[in-house]
């Protein structure tokens, strides 16, 4: 019996297909590569990853550092301006009020038990020259030993008439108005006038005095 030629061809193809199928089952490498590739693709496609976040945070830190540096420079400049203003005021005072004619008026309160100072008016040689209304903060400063520079002027040598008018709350919470007058003899050089408010514990009344020194 003669075997047809195509029989050998079919047998060869059958064996070849069987070998290929066996090789695919024994080697899992392509599947692992597929899984690895799939995981990598998922990472690449993950839109939650912000590759510019680190750069943005660094820029924000640099900007904050610059703002803080500018703030420190501004504070330093403010301090220098305050010092400069003080120097300018002293220079202006020296120019406007030479030491030969300068006359300064100060207010002091030693106790304040019988009088709560609210305001003062100052008259020199018949002319009102200064008025001041005192705040609670200033009244507390008086009790801690502070003094208030009420007025600075130029006075020629010789006699001058000074009158101070006081308003406030006196004993028993009553409105209280008083005045004090002093004839001052201005000598050469700078001089000072102190308007002093104190308590008379015996009479339980406030005392208003003016003293030149």
Secondary structure, DSSP 8 states (H G I E B T S, - for coil): ----HHHHHHHHHHHHHHHHHHHHHH--HHHHHHHHHHHHHHHHH-TT--TTHHHHHHHHHHHHHHHHHHHHHHHHHHHHHHHHHHHHHHHHHHHHS-TTTEEEEEEEES--SS-EEEEEEEEETTEEEEEEE--HHHHHHHHTT-EEEEEEEE--SEEEEEEEEEEEE-GGG-EEEEEEEEEEEE-SS-EEEEEEEEEETTTTEEEEEEEE-
